[in-house]
Amino acid sequence: MSVHSVWKFLVDRFTGRNAKNFVVREKIFTVPNMITMSGVVSTTFYVFQIVMGTYLFLVPVVVAYNYLTDALDGLFADLLDQHSALGKMMDRFRDRYMIMALLLNAWLVGGNDVLTPIFVILAVEIPWLIEVVWYQNHYGKAPETHCLGKMRTFLQGVVLWIMVVEMYWLGTFYISISFLLWSATFMSVVAVAYNNWKMVRKLS
């Protein structure tokens, strides 16, 4: 496999150009599904850590691993052509499960700065939720994944990983994440608007 073909694959995956080339199958035991399930398990361990107050020094590692599974499950689904309906459902569950765990973490440990991480999460998730509900009501399906949505998720992941690093490795919130905070919020709104514009243009 040449460098050019690898680059083209990554660009097509990021922009969503190759989404129509894959067939969704009713499979359970696939490599992407196992990766996603490992993310669900790691999130459960994360909840155990913050509730019980044990192995807290590993929290940033667990959070980083969870976001890594979010990137790798889709990558391997494309590489191995192992897209499945169960995989899509598990992927969304893992993402929302992790968000709820991070909200719990911010509430339990955030102290005076608890509103910052909570705002980051809600600012990104609420527009996404509105978009999903609006799509289901108007088109009867979930919105398509696109590059802006992936950038939004990446920014959110960076912000939240910095949050837990500050909590458990630095013991403070001295590092400013204001730029990433507003970038994630802005990208969330832009992603929703772009997806809606694209669908309206497709139907017109």
Backbone as CSV, one residue per row, in Angstrom:
resi,resn,N_x,N_y,N_z,CA_x,CA_y,CA_z,C_x,C_y,C_z
1,MET,0.852,-1.194,0.000,0.000,0.000,0.000,0.890,1.247,0.000
2,SER,0.683,2.120,-0.961,1.516,3.307,-1.100,1.090,4.406,-0.129
3,VAL,1.985,5.373,0.032,1.685,6.516,0.900,0.485,7.288,0.363
4,HIS,0.416,7.393,-0.963,-0.690,8.125,-1.582,-2.028,7.455,-1.300
5,SER,-2.084,6.115,-1.379,-3.340,5.401,-1.130,-3.748,5.494,0.336
6,VAL,-2.750,5.462,1.234,-3.047,5.619,2.661,-3.593,7.017,2.930
7,TRP,-2.952,8.021,2.348,-3.400,9.403,2.521,-4.812,9.600,1.976
8,LYS,-5.071,9.027,0.792,-6.397,9.146,0.177,-7.455,8.474,1.053
9,PHE,-7.116,7.312,1.616,-8.055,6.616,2.495,-8.391,7.466,3.716
10,LEU,-7.368,8.062,4.332,-7.590,8.867,5.532,-8.397,10.124,5.220
11,VAL,-8.092,10.752,4.075,-8.842,11.952,3.684,-10.296,11.599,3.388
12,ASP,-10.523,10.504,2.651,-11.893,10.080,2.334,-12.661,9.737,3.593
13,ARG,-11.971,9.120,4.547,-12.640,8.766,5.801,-12.991,10.018,6.595
14,PHE,-12.080,10.979,6.642,-12.319,12.211,7.400,-13.454,13.022,6.796
15,THR,-13.509,13.077,5.464,-14.530,13.876,4.791,-15.834,13.118,4.595
16,GLY,-15.831,11.796,4.855,-17.041,10.995,4.698,-17.323,10.582,3.269
17,ARG,-16.357,10.735,2.356,-16.592,10.388,0.954,-16.765,8.891,0.739
18,ASN,-16.144,8.094,1.607,-16.211,6.642,1.413,-17.363,5.992,2.158
19,ALA,-18.239,6.800,2.786,-19.316,6.239,3.606,-20.279,5.384,2.789
20,LYS,-20.514,5.770,1.532,-21.480,5.055,0.712,-20.922,3.759,0.126
21,ASN,-19.624,3.529,0.287,-19.001,2.349,-0.294,-19.104,1.118,0.592
22,PHE,-19.630,1.282,1.797,-19.675,0.179,2.746,-21.110,-0.276,2.972
23,VAL,-21.254,-1.571,3.142,-22.565,-2.174,3.390,-22.693,-2.466,4.882
24,VAL,-23.813,-2.049,5.473,-24.061,-2.314,6.888,-24.603,-3.731,7.030
25,ARG,-23.913,-4.556,7.792,-24.290,-5.953,7.952,-24.723,-6.218,9.386
26,GLU,-25.471,-7.293,9.569,-25.944,-7.683,10.903,-24.918,-8.627,11.535
27,LYS,-23.802,-8.059,11.954,-22.751,-8.849,12.586,-22.556,-8.381,14.021
28,ILE,-22.121,-9.305,14.876,-21.905,-8.981,16.280,-20.420,-9.016,16.629
29,PHE,-19.781,-10.155,16.375,-18.396,-10.338,16.780,-17.455,-9.873,15.665
30,THR,-17.238,-8.562,15.635,-16.328,-7.970,14.664,-15.242,-7.203,15.419
31,VAL,-14.144,-6.924,14.745,-13.047,-6.177,15.371,-13.505,-4.796,15.837
32,PRO,-14.221,-4.015,14.993,-14.688,-2.706,15.469,-15.605,-2.795,16.686
33,ASN,-16.488,-3.793,16.703,-17.395,-3.939,17.842,-16.634,-4.261,19.123
34,MET,-15.575,-5.079,19.007,-14.771,-5.410,20.184,-14.037,-4.170,20.696
35,ILE,-13.575,-3.334,19.772,-12.903,-2.092,20.174,-13.891,-1.169,20.889
36,THR,-15.102,-1.043,20.325,-16.115,-0.194,20.949,-16.495,-0.724,22.329
37,MET,-16.651,-2.035,22.437,-17.006,-2.633,23.724,-15.912,-2.398,24.759
38,SER,-14.648,-2.428,24.319,-13.561,-2.149,25.263,-13.661,-0.708,25.773
39,GLY,-14.176,0.187,24.922,-14.404,1.559,25.366,-15.511,1.654,26.395
40,VAL,-16.556,0.853,26.225,-17.635,0.810,27.224,-17.101,0.292,28.555
41,VAL,-16.272,-0.755,28.493,-15.682,-1.322,29.707,-14.766,-0.307,30.382
42,SER,-13.957,0.400,29.598,-13.045,1.394,30.184,-13.823,2.540,30.822
43,THR,-14.967,2.919,30.232,-15.792,3.972,30.819,-16.388,3.514,32.146
44,THR,-16.786,2.240,32.210,-17.296,1.679,33.465,-16.221,1.720,34.546
45,PHE,-14.990,1.390,34.162,-13.870,1.472,35.103,-13.635,2.917,35.532
46,TYR,-13.810,3.847,34.614,-13.667,5.275,34.907,-14.685,5.720,35.958
47,VAL,-15.944,5.291,35.786,-16.986,5.615,36.765,-16.625,5.026,38.127
48,PHE,-16.138,3.792,38.126,-15.708,3.145,39.377,-14.595,3.955,40.037
49,GLN,-13.649,4.438,39.251,-12.533,5.218,39.796,-13.008,6.478,40.506
50,ILE,-13.876,7.253,39.836,-14.255,8.549,40.405,-15.251,8.404,41.552
51,VAL,-16.068,7.357,41.529,-17.035,7.151,42.618,-16.339,6.588,43.851
52,MET,-15.460,5.609,43.668,-14.775,4.959,44.780,-13.504,5.689,45.203
53,GLY,-13.005,6.586,44.344,-11.797,7.324,44.689,-10.533,6.486,44.658
54,THR,-10.483,5.493,43.777,-9.328,4.603,43.688,-8.688,4.696,42.308
55,TYR,-7.378,4.466,42.261,-6.606,4.486,41.014,-6.835,5.788,40.226
56,LEU,-6.970,6.895,40.942,-7.285,8.159,40.285,-6.154,8.644,39.376
57,PHE,-4.924,8.229,39.645,-3.815,8.657,38.794,-3.925,8.074,37.386
58,LEU,-4.777,7.055,37.218,-4.961,6.436,35.909,-6.110,7.057,35.111
59,VAL,-6.845,7.991,35.706,-8.014,8.569,35.033,-7.664,9.173,33.668
60,PRO,-6.622,10.015,33.546,-6.308,10.567,32.217,-5.975,9.487,31.191
61,VAL,-5.354,8.401,31.632,-5.025,7.304,30.722,-6.299,6.621,30.237
62,VAL,-7.239,6.390,31.157,-8.499,5.727,30.806,-9.316,6.596,29.859
63,VAL,-9.381,7.897,30.134,-10.131,8.817,29.266,-9.500,8.869,27.880
64,ALA,-8.160,8.932,27.827,-7.468,8.951,26.536,-7.739,7.661,25.766
65,TYR,-7.737,6.531,26.461,-8.007,5.253,25.790,-9.425,5.227,25.225
66,ASN,-10.382,5.765,25.987,-11.766,5.768,25.518,-11.895,6.555,24.218
67,TYR,-11.268,7.733,24.158,-11.331,8.521,22.926,-10.561,7.847,21.794
68,LEU,-9.529,7.083,22.152,-8.797,6.340,21.130,-9.681,5.265,20.504
69,THR,-10.488,4.593,21.323,-11.408,3.580,20.774,-12.430,4.223,19.842
70,ASP,-12.796,5.473,20.125,-13.756,6.174,19.271,-13.177,6.392,17.877
71,ALA,-11.862,6.591,17.810,-11.212,6.779,16.508,-10.935,5.445,15.821
72,LEU,-10.509,4.453,16.603,-10.072,3.190,16.013,-11.215,2.305,15.538
73,ASP,-12.375,2.338,16.216,-13.452,1.440,15.788,-13.940,1.788,14.387
74,GLY,-14.083,3.081,14.108,-14.492,3.480,12.761,-13.418,3.214,11.724
75,LEU,-12.154,3.420,12.122,-11.040,3.181,11.204,-10.979,1.715,10.786
76,PHE,-11.100,0.805,11.765,-11.052,-0.621,11.450,-12.317,-1.088,10.735
77,ALA,-13.448,-0.437,11.013,-14.676,-0.779,10.292,-14.504,-0.496,8.806
78,ASP,-13.829,0.599,8.493,-13.562,0.935,7.089,-12.518,-0.001,6.483
79,LEU,-11.428,-0.220,7.202,-10.346,-1.048,6.684,-10.780,-2.485,6.429
80,LEU,-11.589,-3.028,7.349,-11.995,-4.428,7.262,-13.381,-4.604,6.661
81,ASP,-14.034,-3.492,6.310,-15.404,-3.521,5.791,-16.316,-4.306,6.737
82,GLN,-16.302,-3.895,8.002,-17.083,-4.569,9.034,-18.055,-3.603,9.707
83,HIS,-18.778,-2.850,8.903,-19.804,-1.958,9.439,-21.021,-2.778,9.831
84,SER,-21.598,-2.458,10.977,-22.784,-3.184,11.433,-23.728,-2.246,12.161
85,ALA,-25.007,-2.601,12.158,-26.006,-1.793,12.866,-25.723,-1.781,14.365
86,LEU,-25.304,-2.934,14.895,-24.970,-3.017,16.319,-23.790,-2.118,16.638
87,GLY,-22.812,-2.083,15.740,-21.644,-1.244,15.961,-22.003,0.224,16.044
88,LYS,-22.898,0.682,15.170,-23.326,2.083,15.209,-24.036,2.398,16.520
89,MET,-24.894,1.477,16.964,-25.622,1.692,18.210,-24.665,1.718,19.398
90,MET,-23.718,0.764,19.422,-22.752,0.706,20.514,-21.858,1.943,20.534
91,ASP,-21.496,2.434,19.364,-20.640,3.612,19.276,-21.327,4.822,19.889
92,ARG,-22.598,5.018,19.569,-23.342,6.147,20.135,-23.540,5.976,21.637
93,PHE,-23.797,4.740,22.072,-23.962,4.490,23.506,-22.668,4.786,24.254
94,ARG,-21.535,4.304,23.716,-20.240,4.547,24.357,-19.957,6.041,24.486
95,ASP,-20.246,6.800,23.430,-20.001,8.241,23.459,-20.845,8.941,24.514
96,ARG,-22.148,8.638,24.551,-23.026,9.284,25.528,-22.712,8.817,26.955
97,TYR,-22.336,7.554,27.102,-21.958,7.000,28.402,-20.737,7.748,28.935
98,MET,-19.770,7.999,28.066,-18.562,8.708,28.469,-18.884,10.148,28.846
99,ILE,-19.781,10.786,28.119,-20.166,12.159,28.435,-20.799,12.228,29.826
100,MET,-21.683,11.277,30.122,-22.315,11.255,31.432,-21.288,11.034,32.535
101,ALA,-20.288,10.174,32.265,-19.234,9.926,33.249,-18.404,11.177,33.484
102,LEU,-18.106,11.924,32.416,-17.332,13.154,32.548,-18.110,14.231,33.301
103,LEU,-19.418,14.307,33.053,-20.261,15.240,33.812,-20.242,14.895,35.298
104,LEU,-20.343,13.599,35.597,-20.284,13.152,36.987,-18.940,13.504,37.602
105,ASN,-17.871,13.278,36.848,-16.528,13.592,37.318,-16.377,15.086,37.608
106,ALA,-16.855,15.928,36.691,-16.753,17.374,36.880,-17.539,17.820,38.105
107,TRP,-18.695,17.217,38.318,-19.533,17.588,39.455,-18.896,17.162,40.775
108,LEU,-18.272,15.980,40.794,-17.696,15.456,42.033,-16.366,16.103,42.393
109,VAL,-15.567,16.449,41.394,-14.195,16.872,41.659,-13.907,18.300,41.217
110,GLY,-14.767,18.879,40.400,-14.456,20.161,39.776,-14.260,21.337,40.692
111,GLY,-14.835,21.330,41.869,-14.660,22.444,42.791,-15.257,23.728,42.256
112,ASN,-14.531,24.839,42.437,-15.019,26.143,41.994,-15.060,26.276,40.482
113,ASP,-14.292,25.448,39.776,-14.232,25.528,38.319,-15.135,24.508,37.647
114,VAL,-16.069,23.952,38.385,-16.898,22.875,37.855,-17.719,23.321,36.650
115,LEU,-18.086,24.617,36.583,-18.924,25.081,35.480,-18.194,25.070,34.139
116,THR,-16.870,25.181,34.148,-16.115,25.203,32.891,-16.230,23.891,32.127
117,PRO,-15.856,22.749,32.721,-15.996,21.496,31.971,-17.441,21.144,31.666
118,ILE,-18.343,21.470,32.577,-19.754,21.171,32.327,-20.255,21.973,31.129
119,PHE,-19.842,23.248,31.044,-20.249,24.071,29.915,-19.694,23.520,28.612
120,VAL,-18.429,23.067,28.623,-17.824,22.473,27.428,-18.655,21.307,26.928
121,ILE,-19.033,20.431,27.857,-19.782,19.225,27.487,-21.159,19.593,26.942
122,LEU,-21.887,20.413,27.689,-23.254,20.744,27.299,-23.289,21.582,26.023
123,ALA,-22.312,22.470,25.849,-22.284,23.329,24.665,-22.112,22.513,23.395
124,VAL,-21.435,21.376,23.501,-21.225,20.514,22.345,-22.354,19.514,22.188
125,GLU,-22.841,18.990,23.294,-23.823,17.913,23.243,-25.237,18.399,22.949
126,ILE,-25.631,19.552,23.474,-27.002,20.030,23.274,-27.293,20.319,21.809
127,PRO,-26.409,21.044,21.071,-26.677,21.205,19.634,-26.718,19.877,18.893
128,TRP,-25.861,18.929,19.285,-25.869,17.613,18.652,-27.210,16.925,18.893
129,LEU,-27.726,16.994,20.120,-29.000,16.356,20.454,-30.141,16.999,19.677
130,ILE,-30.137,18.328,19.583,-31.167,19.036,18.806,-31.116,18.600,17.347
131,GLU,-29.894,18.474,16.830,-29.719,18.061,15.435,-30.290,16.666,15.199
132,VAL,-29.999,15.735,16.102,-30.492,14.357,15.958,-32.013,14.316,15.996
133,VAL,-32.617,15.012,16.966,-34.076,15.025,17.091,-34.711,15.653,15.856
134,TRP,-34.133,16.765,15.386,-34.676,17.454,14.205,-34.586,16.561,12.977
135,TYR,-33.480,15.869,12.827,-33.306,14.967,11.683,-34.312,13.829,11.717
136,GLN,-34.474,13.240,12.897,-35.407,12.117,13.021,-36.820,12.551,12.682
137,ASN,-37.210,13.751,13.097,-38.566,14.230,12.839,-38.791,14.578,11.374
138,HIS,-37.756,15.123,10.707,-37.929,15.593,9.334,-37.548,14.559,8.286
139,TYR,-36.544,13.727,8.573,-36.036,12.810,7.555,-36.115,11.338,7.962
140,GLY,-36.497,11.100,9.219,-36.648,9.722,9.673,-35.354,8.964,9.823
141,LYS,-34.237,9.666,9.997,-32.948,8.995,10.176,-31.998,9.914,10.928
142,ALA,-30.902,9.329,11.394,-29.903,10.103,12.113,-29.076,10.916,11.120
143,PRO,-28.520,12.052,11.543,-27.700,12.870,10.632,-26.433,12.142,10.215
144,GLU,-25.953,12.475,9.022,-24.729,11.864,8.516,-23.509,12.445,9.221
145,THR,-22.478,11.598,9.356,-21.221,12.056,9.930,-20.428,12.817,8.864
146,HIS,-19.847,13.947,9.240,-19.077,14.738,8.292,-17.844,15.288,8.994
147,CYS,-16.959,15.930,8.226,-15.667,16.360,8.760,-15.809,17.364,9.896
148,LEU,-16.789,18.264,9.808,-16.978,19.234,10.882,-17.398,18.545,12.173
149,GLY,-18.243,17.528,12.052,-18.645,16.782,13.228,-17.468,16.067,13.873
150,LYS,-16.555,15.543,13.038,-15.369,14.873,13.567,-14.428,15.863,14.221
151,MET,-14.309,17.049,13.637,-13.482,18.085,14.252,-14.074,18.523,15.583
152,ARG,-15.390,18.606,15.633,-16.072,18.961,16.881,-15.765,17.935,17.962
153,THR,-15.863,16.650,17.620,-15.592,15.589,18.582,-14.140,15.621,19.032
154,PHE,-13.224,15.884,18.091,-11.803,15.942,18.433,-11.524,17.073,19.423
155,LEU,-12.073,18.256,19.147,-11.865,19.392,20.041,-12.447,19.115,21.425
156,GLN,-13.616,18.521,21.447,-14.232,18.189,22.726,-13.349,17.223,23.500
157,GLY,-12.824,16.215,22.805,-11.962,15.244,23.460,-10.709,15.875,24.032
158,VAL,-10.101,16.811,23.274,-8.896,17.493,23.755,-9.200,18.298,25.012
159,VAL,-10.304,19.045,24.985,-10.686,19.870,26.136,-10.911,19.001,27.370
160,LEU,-11.648,17.919,27.201,-11.997,17.091,28.355,-10.796,16.300,28.866
161,TRP,-9.886,15.924,27.958,-8.678,15.245,28.420,-7.804,16.202,29.226
162,ILE,-7.693,17.459,28.769,-6.955,18.469,29.536,-7.597,18.649,30.910
163,MET,-8.929,18.593,30.944,-9.640,18.739,32.218,-9.215,17.682,33.224
164,VAL,-9.196,16.417,32.793,-8.854,15.351,33.744,-7.356,15.342,34.054
165,VAL,-6.515,15.771,33.111,-5.081,15.880,33.397,-4.857,16.918,34.485
166,GLU,-5.547,18.051,34.366,-5.423,19.090,35.388,-5.942,18.604,36.737
167,MET,-7.030,17.844,36.713,-7.621,17.354,37.955,-6.714,16.371,38.676
168,TYR,-6.187,15.399,37.924,-5.554,14.246,38.566,-4.032,14.208,38.452
169,TRP,-3.440,14.975,37.528,-1.988,14.993,37.431,-1.394,16.311,37.889
170,LEU,-2.110,17.412,37.701,-1.598,18.715,38.093,-2.259,19.242,39.361
171,GLY,-3.444,18.713,39.670,-4.130,19.117,40.893,-4.657,20.536,40.868
172,THR,-4.899,21.081,39.681,-5.361,22.461,39.589,-6.006,22.692,38.229
173,PHE,-6.615,23.864,38.075,-7.170,24.279,36.799,-6.420,25.502,36.273
174,TYR,-5.131,25.621,36.604,-4.386,26.814,36.231,-4.191,26.939,34.726
175,ILE,-4.103,25.827,34.010,-3.931,25.893,32.561,-5.230,26.366,31.930
176,SER,-5.150,27.435,31.150,-6.356,27.983,30.534,-6.791,27.138,29.349
177,ILE,-8.080,26.773,29.319,-8.622,26.037,28.176,-9.730,26.854,27.519
178,SER,-9.687,28.162,27.716,-10.738,29.031,27.174,-10.814,28.952,25.653
179,PHE,-9.629,28.942,24.994,-9.631,28.899,23.531,-10.285,27.616,23.029
180,LEU,-9.893,26.485,23.604,-10.476,25.206,23.202,-11.955,25.148,23.569
181,LEU,-12.302,25.754,24.696,-13.696,25.790,25.132,-14.572,26.463,24.085
182,TRP,-14.207,27.660,23.676,-15.020,28.388,22.715,-14.895,27.806,21.316
183,SER,-13.743,27.217,20.997,-13.588,26.560,19.698,-14.528,25.368,19.582
184,ALA,-14.607,24.574,20.641,-15.495,23.409,20.632,-16.950,23.840,20.517
185,THR,-17.310,24.902,21.228,-18.679,25.397,21.172,-19.015,25.911,19.775
186,PHE,-18.119,26.732,19.203,-18.335,27.288,17.876,-18.411,26.179,16.829
187,MET,-17.502,25.198,16.915,-17.492,24.107,15.952,-18.770,23.288,16.041
188,SER,-19.321,23.128,17.236,-20.556,22.379,17.409,-21.702,23.050,16.673
189,VAL,-21.825,24.372,16.838,-22.902,25.121,16.182,-22.724,25.103,14.664
190,VAL,-21.491,25.308,14.201,-21.212,25.309,12.761,-21.506,23.937,12.150
191,ALA,-21.138,22.874,12.855,-21.364,21.520,12.346,-22.851,21.236,12.165
192,VAL,-23.654,21.655,13.133,-25.102,21.462,13.037,-25.665,22.245,11.859
193,ALA,-25.266,23.503,11.727,-25.767,24.346,10.637,-25.350,23.780,9.275
194,TYR,-24.111,23.318,9.164,-23.618,22.768,7.899,-24.368,21.509,7.506
195,ASN,-24.600,20.632,8.465,-25.304,19.382,8.173,-26.730,19.655,7.716
196,ASN,-27.391,20.601,8.362,-28.759,20.936,7.971,-28.792,21.565,6.580
197,TRP,-27.828,22.445,6.294,-27.753,23.069,4.973,-27.515,22.023,3.892
198,LYS,-26.641,21.065,4.181,-26.329,20.029,3.207,-27.556,19.164,2.897
199,MET,-28.330,18.848,3.941,-29.522,18.023,3.723,-30.590,18.794,2.953
200,VAL,-30.796,20.067,3.269,-31.775,20.875,2.568,-31.385,21.006,1.096
201,ARG,-30.107,21.201,0.840,-29.614,21.327,-0.544,-29.811,20.010,-1.301
202,LYS,-29.613,18.886,-0.624,-29.765,17.579,-1.258,-31.231,17.325,-1.657
203,LEU,-32.151,17.808,-0.809,-33.576,17.556,-1.055,-34.183,18.553,-2.041
204,SER,-33.509,19.693,-2.258,-34.067,20.718,-3.151,-33.767,20.423,-4.613
